[in-house]
Amino acid sequence: MRGDRPVHVRLRGVTKRLGTHLAVDGVSLEVPEGDFTTLLGPSGCGKTTTLRILAGFYRPDAGDVFVRDVRVTDVPPHRRNTAMVFQEYALFPHMTVAENIGYGLRMRGVPAAEARRRIAAAVDLVGLEGQEAKFPQQLSGGQQQRVAVARALVVEPEVLLMDEPLSNLDAKLRVRVRTELRALQQQLGKTTIYVTHDQEEALSISDRIAVMNRGRIVQVGTPREIYYRPADRFVADFVGLANFVPVRVVAAGRVRMGDLEFEVPGAAPGPATLVVRPEAVALSAAPPAAAGRPTFRGRVKTVAFLGGLARYWIEALGTEWVVDVAAPGEQMYAGEVSLTLVPDRVHVLHDQGKAAGAPNGEPAAR
């Protein structure tokens, strides 16, 4: 359970081979009722195969799937009371919007009057009023995506499954539609399991993220936990940008980086790697008066102006650092600069790649 919400969907030791490829390797996961959980990972990591096992399209070679406390491992898709939104939407080109949305109701033998009521409610829910008589080819990509979501919701599933549903949209539309999807999920309180390889998308819409690599779940946590306290180097490197700096924890909570020593709460003694996000470094033209904060000099190699931030690549301490400066305005740094770390915004990993300790709770504001 999470908080006072019961577990709605459970995977227990699920394994699946596709030919000779071990696509899913002993995956266990619990999804609380009403949660928006995202399976995040690179192509080929097993996230879509896991989703298809949840939907019933694949039967696992080992392990079990539960919805509430009911084992559904052997239950076919149409009897699981789940609905899936596919990456390609899979709309019927010869059917109107209303007919596409109502297709699942027709297959279930829902009476015509009830079907019309539920189709109208779904159309209103996803904002497609006035589009009911159009065909898919007459709609924009965003409208087609809404039809696919409405078709899934109209059958009133317990669990909504979504397989990279925004990947065919352009960047700006993808941001708008993902916001709408999240708002709709919160409005309905529908348990949703979502698959994406887009880290920003996962961070922006999820209650929890399960990061997958090579068929396994390597970390489950809130977006902030995944970003600020990654369990290993893979998670730190895959989810957002990060600087990886070899260090030694010389005493509990005390880190040596080159000639600098400073406190990092919770770090355990031994060789380690410091994970520093680009926004956790402050830049200045001259050494700032930052008592207790490690400061060192570097040289700007290149800079990219990205509107809301400027991204710098800086040579310092024998390596290249990526540093983000928010709201840069007209001021741009060049040549020699000072870099100052904010110790409670960095994270320490053991050399084996596992977290060496981190403070509880979210990082303090800078």
C-alpha positions, 0 to 999 in steps of 0.5 A: 500500500501507499499511504491509505490507498490499496494496491490495485495492480501487482506484478510478482516475479514476472519473466518473459522471453521473446524468442531467445531474448529475455525481454522481462526478467523477474519484474515485481511492481505494485501500483496503488489505486488511482496512481499514475505510474510510468514505466520509463527506460530506453528502447528494448528495456522491456517496458512495452512487453511488461505493459502487454503482459498487464493487458493480457496480450502476452502470457508471462513465462513465470510470475503472476499478475493481480488486479486487486487481489484477483490473479489474472495471469491466465485471463484473456484481455477482454475479461481483465477490465483494462483498456489500452491506448496504443502508440499508433492509436489504431483508429478505424479509418472507415469509422467516424469519431463516434463509431470509433469511440463506441466500438468497444461498447458494440463488441460488449453488446451494450444496448444502443441507448446506453452506448449513445449516452456513454459515447456522448459523455466520453466525447465531452470528457476529452473535448471533442464536441462537434467532431463526432461525425468526422473520420480520423483522417479529418482530425489533427494528431492531437484530436486522434489521440483524444479519440483513442483515449475516449475509446479506452475510457468509454468501456469504463475500465478499472485500469488504463494502460498507455503505450507511448501515446504521444510519440507521434505528436510534435514537441509543442503539441506533446507538451499540451496533450500530456498536461491534458492527459494528466488533468483528465487522469486526476479528474477521474482518479483512474489507475493508469500505467504509462510507458515512455522513453521520454524522461521529461514526460515521465517526470512531468506527469507521474505520481511514481516512476519505475525505471527499467533497464535490460528487462529489470526495474532498477528503481521505483520512486516519485519523480523527485526521488528518481531525479535527486536520489538516483539508485545507480549511475544508469538512473542518474545518467538516463533521467536528466543531465548529470555531472559524474565526479570521482570523489572519496568520502573521507569520513561519514558525511565528508567528501574530498574532491581534488583539494576540496573537502565539504559536507554531504549529509549521509555519505558513507566512507569510501571511494564514490562518485558525486552526481551533480545536476547542471542546476546544482552549480552556481556560476560567477565571474569572481570567487563568491563569498560562499562560506562552507560551499566548495568553490573552484575555478574553470574555463567556459568552453562553449555556451548554448542559449535556450531561452529560459536557461543558458547551458555552459560546458566548462573545463574544471578539475580536469573534466568537463562540467555541464552547468545550467543558469536559469533566466540568464537575461543579457548576462552571459559568462565567458573565459574564467569563472567560479563554480560553486556546488550546493552540497545539499543538492548533490548525491553520492554513489558508491563506486559500485554504482549504488547510492552511498547515502542521501538526505531524507526528503527533497533537496533544500531550495537554493 
